[in-house]
């Protein structure tokens, strides 16, 4: 049996579905569909040099990699390479081959620092460390049983605050863009990013096929959105919060918690059965909020970094 690495064929529905299938098997806590895989790749900024790779064994895709430069990073020469191999196809050399191809692509584009996520398990950590990566921060995946669990009761927002779906901003989503940009700038991470391109945000965030604008909840105060939780759904029974945040001037009032609780209740009422979210291990306040909702840690990843060249 021979393993080869090649580019994902974005115009081949079978390829994009196989890519999504491997991602779902390797990281069942993240939503992935054939449509979302193709969308992210085709909508990627040219400066990101986005390149989805697959490892194929005798015609079957068994590994994937999403590779790109952080063109929005305030630090030049930063890139990402996240590699996943199907759990039932590990030990065939696919991870090594696809990681090497990803690093070559990044190096050719001038990347000198590459980041990757690795499950906090001995074999996965050893794989990264053999390739010269060193650990940095960690993050948790959390799961909530929407069908069988109990959500905190809905609470009325304080005077002057209204909770509305993101769909209420269909005519002019720019205020949501501004809130998203502010909260993203304060999100814990290894790479400081900033974005100011409203057109790109419209295309890649507002237009993302997994974004559910009806289940995305927004707290509105003083005539503008001040807190939100962005909801992704996979068209089946799974729900995920992609981002939850509050404008700096409105923090400490529990508005993000109100928005998230509203979204979770409406997701359950819509028939979704599982909710997932991610939580930086150092973001203790957000972890406390997720625990209050009933989320439980189901896996942990470690961020690894390597210098190329």
N, C-alpha and C positions, 0 to 999 in steps of 0.2 A: 504494500500500500504506500502511495506517494502523496505527500502533502505539498501543495503549492500555495503561493500567496499571489493574489491578483486584486485589481480594483473591483469594487462593487459595480455591477451593471445597473445603473439607476433607471434605465428604460426597460428593465426586465422585472415584471412583477414577482416572478418566482425568486429572483435574487433578493429583492428587498424584503419579501416575506421570510426568506430563510435567514437573512440578517436579523430581522426582528425576532424570529423564533429562537435563535441562539442567545440574543440579549435577554429575552424573557426567561430562558432556562438558566442562564448564568447569573442573572440579577433579577430574580422574580419580584423584587420590591420596586422596580422602575417600570414605567409604562413604555411600551414600544409597539408600534404597528408598522406595517409596510409603508403606509402613507406618511407617517411621521419620519421614518428613516429617509425616504426620498425627499421630503420637504426640507429637512434640516440641511441635507447635502446640497440641494439645488438652490436654496436661498442663502447659503453661506456667503459672507462678504469675500470678494476676490482676494483681498489682502490676507485673509485667514488661511489661504492655501488648504482649505478643508479637503480631506481625502479619506473616504471610507474604504477600508481594506478588508478582504476576507481571506481566510485560510480554508482551502478546499482539499478534501481527501476523496479521491476517486469519484469526483462529481458532486460530492456532498459538502456544503458549507458547514464547517465545524468550529470556526473561530472568526472573530470580528475585531476591528480596531477603528476607532474614530480619532483622526489625527488632524491637528490644526495648530496654527500659530495664534497667540493671543494678540491680535492686531489692535485691540482696545486697551491693552495694558500700558500703564504709564512707564513701565520698564521695557526696553527693547530686548528682542532675542529670546522671548519666552514662548514655549509651546506646550501642547498637551498630547498625550498618547494613551488612550484607555483601551486596554486589550482584554477581551473576554473569550474564553474557550468553553464550548458546551461541556457541562460536567461529565457527561458520558463519553466524551472524546478526548479527555486529557491524557497526557503521557505519550503523545504521538509526535511531539516536537512542534506542534502548531503555534503554541505561545511564543516560543523562541524565534521562529521564522517571522511571524507577523510583527513582533516587537522590533526586531532588527530592521525590517522594511520601514516601519513607522519612524524609527530614529534616523534612518538615512534620509527619508523625505524631509524631516524637520531640519536636519543639518544642512541639506542642500538649500533650504530656504533661509539660512542664516540664524537658525535657532541655536542658542548656546545653553539654555536651561530648559529642561523638559520635566513636566509634572505628570504623574499618573496616580490613579487610585488602585489600591490593592486590598483585598479582604484581609481582615485581621486574623489570619490563620497561618500557622507555621509554614506550610508549603508555599503559600502565596507570597508571604514576606520573604522567604528564602529565595524565591524566583527573582524578585525585584533586587534584592541585595547582591545576588550573583551578577547582575547586570550593572552594578555600580550605583544603584539608587540608595538614598538614605531617607529615613522616615522624618516626617514633620508632624502636622496636626492630624487629628482623626475626626471622623463623623459617624453618626449612627443612622441606620435605617429603622424606622418605626412603623408598626402596623396596628390598625384599629379594626376590630370586628364590628362593622356597621350593622350586620344582620342580627347578630346575637348579643352584642354588647349594649351597654346603656350609656347614652350621651348625657352630659349635664343639661338640665332644663334650659330652654331659651329664656333669655332675660331681656327686658325692655331697655333700649339704649337710653342714655341720659338725655335730659332736655337739650334740644338743639342739635341732636345727632340722629341721623337716619341711616339704616342699613338697606342698601339697594344692590341688585345684581349689576355686574359690569355691563350687561346689555343695555342698561339705562344710558350708557355713554356712547352708544352706537353712532350717533350723529357727530360727536366730537370727543374722541378718546384722548386728546392731548393732555387733559388734566391727569389721567391715569398714567400716561407716559412720564410726566413730571414727578409723580409720586413714586413710580417704579424706579426712576433714575436716582432719586434721593435715597430711597431705602437700600437699593443695590450698592450704592457707594459706601454704606455703613455695614454691609454684610461681612462677617469674619471670613478671611481667606488668605491664601499665600500670595495672591497676585492682586494688586490694586488696579481696579478697572473703573473707567468712566465712560458713559455713553451720552451723546447729545444729538444723535441722528434720528429725528422723529420718523422719517420715512423708513429707515431700516427697522425701527421698532414696530411700526405698523405692519411691515411685511413679515418679520420673523417672530414677533411676540404676539401681537394682536391677531395676526393671521395664522398662528400655529394651529395645525389640525387637531391637536389634543386639548387645546384651551377650550374650556366650557364656559362661555360668557354668562350663561344663565346661573351656573353654580358658583361662579366667582363672585364673592361678596365684598362690598365696598362700604366703608363708613364715611358718611358725608357730614361735614360740619362747616359752619361759616361759609356755605356756598361752594365748597370744594371737597374733593375726596382727600381724606386724611389717614385712612388705614384700609388695608385690604388683605384678602387671602386669595391667591390665584389657584383655580381648580382645573386639573387636567382629568379627562376621562378617556377610556380606551374604546368606547362604543359598545362595551359589554357590561361588566359588573364592577370594574375596578376604578378607583378614584385616587387622585394624588394631589397634594398641595405643592405647587411649584415654588411659591414664594409667599411669605406673610410678612408684612411690615407696616410701620407707622411713621408718618412724617415727624421730624424731630420735635417740632413745637407742640405735638399732641401726645407724646409718649408718657407712659405712666398712668394712663386713664383706663386701661383695659380695652381699648377700642379694637385692637387686632384680635383679641380673644372673642369679643362680640361678633366680629366679622367671620372668624373661623367657625364659631359655633353655629352661626346662621347657615353657613355653607354646608357643614356636615349634616345638619338636620335636613336640609333640602336634598342633599345627596341621598340620604337614607330614604326619604320619601319618594325619590325618583327610582328606587329599586336597586341602587348600588349596594354591594355587600362587603367590600373591603376598601379601607382607606390607608394610604401610605404617605409618609412624609420623610424628609431628611432633616437632620439636626447636627450642626457642628458641635462636637463634644465640648467645646469651650463656651458655647452659648447657653449658659445655665438658665437664664430666665425663659428662653424659648423651650428648653427641655422640660422645665417645670410646667409650662402651659400645656405642652403636648401630653405630659403625664396626667395632668388634671382632666384632659379630655378622655383618657383611657388608653392612649397609645402605649405600646410596649416595644422596647428595643428588640429587633429581630436579627440584626446583623450590624457589624461595625467595619468600616473601611479606614485605611490609613493612607494619607497623602504622602507619596514618595517623590523625591526630586533627584535629578541627576544633571551634571554638567556635561555637555557634549563637546567633543573636540579635544 
